[in-house]
Amino acid sequence: MLLGIPLIEWFGYLASAVVAVSLTMSSILRLRWANLAGSALFSAYGFSIGALPVALLNLFIVAVNLYYLFRIYREKADFRIMSLSGSEEFLTHFLECYRQDIKRFFPSFEYAPAEGRSAYYLVKNAAVIGVLVGRRIGGDACLIELDYVEPRFRDFKMGSFLYGSADFFRSQGFRTLKAPASGGEHDRYLERMGFVRSGVEYIKAL
């Protein structure tokens, strides 16, 4: 008993909370993992109280989540980094569509064409899923001003393609990548991509 409520009921509340939180996630990968955890808890709760409809339904949801997670991790996507050509109308539209989300991770970012600055589309299977903006500094160093992928594609696959071999950056003559530290979730992403913090910035040697 806790606060006059049986512990098994608290277990049910926990399962409900995990499922509810999963439905607020914009990343499909995170949603699947969180929903898997919530449905597994709910299934265990159903079996423990003898509610077979609850237990079996959530056991089925566990299986569905496992199936789609398996597909996500086995997917062989065609990732590309494509330079802008001609009009920047689509780039402006993309940045405006995700302006609020971009501000969460890059609060000081404002795009404007400038000497030494380049912008690229991040493409998955012929669909633009993000934008990369960088600026050459110090000859062979690139300052990453924006590395943004829309929420539903944040499964680290694009980042691994971009920074794993770093062939794209080497082909542009870069030997060092730099990115400003933000103190938030983007910092953890940079660390996962192999960047090392140095003062107020992250650095990755190529």
N, C-alpha and C positions, 0 to 999 in steps of 0.2 A: 504493500500500500504506500502511495505517495500522494500527499495532499487529499487523502480520502478516495483516491482513484487507484484501482488495481493496476499493478505493473504491466499486465498484458494489454490493458487499454492504452497505457503510455506507449507501448510498442506499436500499437495501431496508429496512434497520433504521429509517431515518428515516421512510419511508412507513408502516411498521408502527406506529411510535410515534404518528404523527399520527392514524391511524385509531383506535388504542386510546384516545387522549386524547379524541377526538370522542365516543366512546361513554360518557364520564363526564359529559358536559354535560347539564344539565337544561333549558337553553333550546333549543327546537327550532331557532330561527334559527341560533344558534351551532353547534349540532350539525351542521346541514346545511352550513354554510360550512366547518367543520373537516373533515367527512367528504368534502366535495368536494375539498379540498386533498389529503387523504390518498389518496383513490382516484385522483386525477390523478397523484400521485407514483408510486403503485403501477402504474398503467397504463404510465407512462414506463419504470419499472423492468422491467416485463414485456417491453415491446418491445425494450429494450436488451439483454436476455439471451436473446431469442428464445423467450420463454415466452408464446406467443399466448393460451392459456387464461387466464392471469393478466392479460395486457394487455387482452384484449377484455372480460372480466368487469368489470374496474375501469373501463374506458371506458364500459360500460353504466351502472355506478353513478354515474359523473360525470354522465351524461345524466339519470338519475333525480333526482339532487340539484339539477341546474339547473332541471328541471321544477318541483319543489316550491318552490324558491326563487322562481321566477317567479310561482307561485301565491301565495306568502306576500306578496310585494311588490305584487301586483296586487289582493289581497283588499280589498274595500270593506266593512269591518266597521262595525257599528252600535254605537258607544261611547256609554255613558250614565254619568252620575254621579247616584246615587239616594240620597236621605236615608233613614235608618232610620225605621221606623214601627212602633209597637207593641213587641213583645218584642225584646230584644237577644240572644236565645238563639242565633240563627244567627251573629251577629257574634262572640260568645264562642267558639262552635265553630270558626269560621274562624281566629280568632287562635290558638287552641290547636293546631289542626292544623299551622299553619306557625310555631309558636312558636320553634323552633330557628333556622329560616331568618331570621325577623324579627330575632332577636337578633344575627345576623351584621351587619346593616346599621343596626339601631336598638337597640344594647345596653342603653340606659337606658329604653326605652319600656315603660310599663305602662299599660294602658287602664283608666280608671275614669270614669264620667260625672261631669262637673264643669261649673260655670257658665262659659259662654264657650267651651266645648269642643264641637265637633261631629264626628260620624263619618258617613262616606258609603261606600256600596258603589260600587266601580268595576266597571262591567258591560260585557261584550262579547257582542253577539248573544244577549241574555237570560240569559247566564251570569255569575255573580259571579266575577271574576278577581282582585280586590284590594280593599283598604280604604284610605281616606284619612281621617286624623284631623288636625284643625287647631284652633287656639285663637286667639281674637281678642285682640290685644295693642295697646295704644296707639291705640285707636279704629279706625283704618283699615288696620291691619297684621294679617296672619295668620301665625302660627307653625305651620309644617307639622311636626307631631310624628310622623306616620307616613304614608308614601306607598309602599305595598307592593303589588306584583303578583306572583302566583305564578310560579315559574320558567319554566314552559313558555310563558308569554305575554310574556316580557321581550324584546320586539322594538322598544321605544321608541314604538310606535304609541299606546298608552294615554297615555304621558307627553306625546307631541306633542299629543294631543287635549286633555289637561288643561291644559298650560301654553302651547301654541302661541298661541291667541287669548286665553286666560285669561278668556273670557266668564263662565265659572262664578264665578270669584272676584270679578270686577267686579259681577256681579249680587248678590253678598252684601255689597257695599259696601267691598270691600278695594281698596287702591291699592298695597300693598306685600306681597310674600311673603318670609318668612324661614324658613330651615331650618338646623339646627345642622350644623357640619362634623364629619365622622366620621373623615376621614383615610383612607378606603377607596374601594371601588368606587362607593358611593353618591355621593361627591363628584364623580366624573367624570360620573355621570348628571345631577347638578344643573347642572354646567357645560354639558353638552350641551343642557339644557332652558332655558338662558339666564340662570342664576343667576351672580352674581359674588361671589367670596369677599371678606369684610370681617372680618378678625380670626378669631373662632372660629365665624362663621356665614356662610351664603350669603344673598344678597339679590337679589330680582328686582322691579324697579319695573314696575307695570302701566300 
